[in-house]
Amino acid sequence: MNTNLIFINSHTLKKGRVVDTNTHSCHELVFYCYGCNGVITIDGVDHKISAGDISVVTENIQHSEKHFSDVECLFFGFESDEEIESGVYHNVWDAKPIIQSIIKESIEQKYEYKSIINLKIQEIMLLLKRSMNISSKTDKSKSLFYCKNYIDENYMYKINISDLAKMAGYSIDHFRHLFYRNFNISPYNYIIQVRCKKAVELLKTTSYKCVDIAYKCGFSDSCQMTKMIKKYYSMTSQQIRQQ
């Protein structure tokens, strides 16, 4: 497969945002990050989009979007000599760091950056094919691991258990039960655990103020962060920093 990157960017769409019907002269790929809840209409067909999903719209195909929550999007336009199918691919989290690396390559433009970008786009296309194959064979329990990965990637943002349950395809109570049974921890406590771990890393390795670390790690304030860290590590934030 030969590809050519036309454009690449990232932006945040606000809750209630409607992207009017439009077309592109190239293929467009969009990765939807944290908190996504919306619908994309491709060639007259509605597709639900959630965090971790990718939409692909081929050249000159009409499409529009409606968003019911704030969402960060990573997106790029490209040309390809291989036939590509428009649609939505679910839970393709492995593509996120690849797209971020494409953004970095396009900015830095180091030696052979175009060739590297070409390979990275090919890798994403293979991941999309793999996701279609997995979704046709796997059962719903696999979605629990996608939710866990979602928490790992998005701990710094507001995460609602109801959104995770919806993402996994379960009721809230059933989701809590299955998450605990699979990981021996409740989804809420896992979110706090991940945030505490990241906060402790920053306390040990940076000189950021506690309030800044709290916000970077998804806590409402430094008091909540200190309370949770003391619960899990039996030490205050200051004690960890003084170690």
C-alpha positions, -999 to +999 in steps of 0.1 A: +000+000+000+013+035-009-002+064+010+002+102+010-006+123+041-026+154+030-033+169+064-033+160+101-046+178+132-063+175+166-091+195+181-119+194+207-155+194+197-179+208+223-211+192+235-239+200+211-216+206+182-230+196+148-206+192+119-226+200+088-227+176+057-194+179+039-170+159+016-133+157+012-112+152-020-092+126+000-099+099+026-104+111+061-097+091+093-109+104+128-100+089+161-124+098+189-107+102+224-121+107+259-158+110+267-171+107+231-208+102+227-222+110+192-233+100+158-217+102+124-238+099+093-218+085+063-235+084+030-270+086+047-263+058+073-260+067+110-232+052+131-229+056+168-194+067+179-178+063+213-143+068+228-117+046+211-136+045+178-123+054+144-144+067+115-131+064+080-148+084+052-135+079+017-131+106-008-162+125-021-185+107+004-210+129+022-208+128+060-219+148+090-216+145+128-235+153+160-218+153+194-237+149+227-205+155+249-171+172+246-147+151+226-111+154+216-105+142+180-073+132+162-077+132+125-059+131+092-066+131+055-047+108+031-045+093-003-041+056-009-037+032-038-056+005-019-094+002-018-107+015+015-142+011+029-160+039+048-174+031+082-169+031+120-144+008+137-148+003+174-123+001+203-092+007+182-071+022+211-039+009+197-042+034+169-041+065+192-003+065+198+004+058+162-016+088+151+001+109+178+035+098+163+023+107+128+016+142+142+051+144+157+067+132+125+048+157+104+059+185+127+096+176+131+101+165+095+132+145+102+150+124+076+126+101+057+097+113+077+073+108+047+083+072+044+078+066+082+044+083+080+035+060+051+043+030+072+024+042+102-007+048+081-004+013+067-002+000+103-034+018+112-052+003+082-041-032+093-054-025+129-087-016+114-089-049+095-079-067+127-106-049+147-132-061+122-119-097+125-119-095+163-154-080+166-168-108+145-153-135+168-152-121+203-179-119+230-189-089+250-167-097+279-137-084+259-152-050+261-143-049+298-106-048+288-113-020+264-129+000+293-099-007+315-076+005+287-098+035+283-093+044+320-055+039+316-054+063+287-079+089+300-075+090+338-068+128+336-103+135+323-137+132+339-148+095+336-184+085+342-191+049+352-224+051+332-204+060+301-181+030+307-211+007+311-226+020+279-193+015+261-192-021+273-228-028+265-240-035+300-262-019+326-243+000+353-249-025+380-239-055+358-209-036+345-197-029+381-202-066+389-183-079+359-155-054+362-149-064+398-151-101+390-125-098+362-101-073+378-108-078+416-114-040+419-144-018+413-143+005+383-144+036+405-115+024+427-095+014+396-099+050+383-087+064+417-058+038+418-046+048+384-048+085+392-029+080+425-002+060+407+003+088+382+003+115+409+029+097+429+051+094+399+049+132+393+054+139+430+086+119+429+100+131+396+088+167+391+087+200+411+051+207+400+028+221+428+004+196+444-026+215+430-012+213+394-005+175+398-040+170+411-055+186+380-031+168+357-042+134+372-079+140+372-085+149+408-110+177+416-084+194+439-052+187+459-072+178+490-089+149+472-056+138+458-039+138+492-068+120+508-067+092+481-029+089+481-029+085+519-056+058+516-035+038+491+000+046+502-004+054+539+015+087+533+005+123+524+016+139+492+043+159+511+057+128+527+060+111+493+077+142+479+102+143+508+112+107+503 
